[in-house]
Amino acid sequence: MLDLNFVRENLALVEEKLRQRGMNAAEILKDFSVIDTERRQAITQTETLQARRNRASEEIAKLKKNGQDATTAIQETKELREQIQESERKSVEADARLRDILTALPNLPHESVPVGKSAEDNVETRRWGTPPQFDFKPKPHWELGEHLGVLDLERAVKLTGARFAVYWGLGARLERALANFMLDLHTREHGYTEVLPPYLVNSESMYGTGQLPKFAADLFRVPHGERDLWLIPTAEVPVTNLYRDEVLDGARLPICLTAYTPCFRSEAGSYGKDVRGIIRQHQFQKVELVKFVHPEYSYEELEKLTRNAETVLQKLGIHYRVVALSTGDMGPSSAKTYDIEVWLPGQGLFREISSCSNFEAFQARRANIRFRPEGKNKTEFVHTLNGSALAVGRTWVAIVENYQQADGSVRIPEALQPYMGTDRIEVRGA
């Protein structure tokens, strides 16, 4: 959420940034200036009426003390009370309307973000490694997984429905090995603290990170008594909200956390996309990185976080590229996002495997996460960052497709072999 005073004082800038996102500024901001003026006028009127009422109350006391008739003054205070209630009602109503507008406003893109209308305008910043060379036609992961007996999509449909998967044997072990490998890397080498959060969160948590109210259709809601709980779409939600409504000691920053959780997404509006394999699932696992940082260093920390995510692919020896998302392709809560896209030879394309974002104070303002700078009494909002490091299922896909062999087996990257206990996945019984 953006600060009300900032929007008021920088309305032209906000309008321009909305246009850069491809949005209709007038439709998003509505009659912001009119409502803001009405709200401030109502507040001023309330304060004026309250001052008059206080003076009238003092006059009543004096009249009664002197034994004089206070009927007129008493009637005036009653009328003032009604007028105060009406002006307060107008103020509260205007405040609610302004909050609705602010809640719907996306974050403002950082000045370094490429201006564009869609993913076509994203800018590649770097590549690492080279695509593997095959002397045969590489297969997609869904064919390899079925051939090896490690990926079962048909039985998943029987159990639940489309866009779910069952892993067997070394396929299941590969998923578990990847998660352990990523967590060990980030905690031992990159200095993150591991946390295991709940997989169900309340509506306040979803609001804090920006999923509600805008993306309710993309979530799985779980009615629970008189309130709703939600299956988490990413560990970003519970981990960021760990410090909701708290004031952090500035000396503790940056706070760097990592979590491995399942993620649940309804993928509303995406039907017909990525229907083959496990690229777009309703349930998948992910290792997430979350940072709470001093605003002065948040973009430096974004570069570090992105490099931390890249390290996973480098150690696995998998070709990838990093792209800076354009203003038209970024999520609404982000001020700047890098996507890491991994090369999938079985499909002949790059696929997103991680998004690393700086939200600046956008989430912190919604979740009321502050810090007290060293030597100061006044608190400030922290900047929050997060990124996948990595999406485990898509890393599973990348390994299966990049390390496939002519006989249909899959070689295990050296870094993963201690976690797998083998150097190859072969057809069961072979």
C-alpha positions, 0 to 999 in steps of 0.5 A: 500500500502506498502512503496517503500523503505521498499519493496526495503530494505526488499525484502526477507521478503516481498517474504516470507510474500507473500508465507505465504499468499499462493501467488507466490512471483515472479508473484506478485513482477515481475521484481521489482528489475530491474525496481527499478534499472532502475528508480534510474538510470534514476533519477540519469541520469536526475540530471546529465544532468540537471547539465550539461545543467545548466553549458552550459547555464552559458557558453552561457551567458558568451559567449554572454556577451563577444560578442563571438559565442555561437552556439556550446553551444546552440546546446549542450543545445538543445541536453541535453534538449532532453536527459533530456526529454528521461531520465525523460520519462524513470523515469516516466515509471519506476515509474508507473510500480513500482506503479502498483506492489506496488498497487497489493501487499497485506499487510504483515501479522503480526508476530502473525498471524497463518500461513496457506493456508485457513480457515481450518488453522484459530485458535480459540482464545476463546468462549463465552456462550453455545448453546441453548438446544431445546426439538424439532428440531430447524428450519433455519431462512428462515423457521421461517421467512416465518412461522411468516410472517416477511421475504419475499424472493419471493417478493424481487425476484419480486422487484429486483432479487435473494439475496434480502429480504423484511422484514414485521412487527416485522421482519422489526422492529427487523432490526431497533431495532438491529441497534439502539441498536448497535449504542447506545451501541457503542456511550454511552458505548464504546465512539465512535462518530456516523457518517452518511456518503454517500452511494455512493463514488468516485473511489478515496475512493474505492482505498484508502481502497483497494477495487479498482482496485482489487475487482471491480467485487465485487462492484456495479458501478454507472456511473455518468456524466464523472466519476464513483460512487460506492455503498459502500460495507461497511461503512469502505470505506466512514468513513475511507476516511473522513480523506483522504489527511489530517494531524491529530493532534496526540493529537486527536488519537485514533479517534473512529467512528461508522456508520450504513449503507446499504452495497452493494456487487455483490458477484461475484464468490459466486453463489451457496454459501449460497443460502438459506435465508439471509446469503449472500445478495447483500444488507444488513445493518451493523454497522461499527466501524472504528479507526484511531490510533497511530501506537504504540497502534494499536494492543492494539486498535484491541483487544479493537475493537474486544471486543466492537463487542463481547459485542453486542452478550454478551448482546444479550445472543448469543453463539459465538467464536472468531478465528484468521484468518490464512495468507491464509484466510485474506483479502489482506489489513489486517495485522491481522484479528479476525472473530467473528462467531455466533452459528446458531442452525437452521443450526448447524454451526458457521457463521461469523458475524464480521471481525475486522482488523488492516490494520496498515499503508496500507490504510493510505498510499493509502489514504494519512492519516497522523498525527503529533506526539505531539512535532514533526514537521514530520508527520507519517501515522496513523494506521487504524482499522475497524470491523463490530459490527455487521452485522445486518442481520446476527444478525437478523438470530442469534436471530431468530434461537437461540430464536425460540420456539416450537410453532414457535414464537421467543422470544426477548432478554431482551436487545432488548425489549425496542427497540422492544416494545414486548417480542416475535414475533408470527404468525400474527393474533395469 
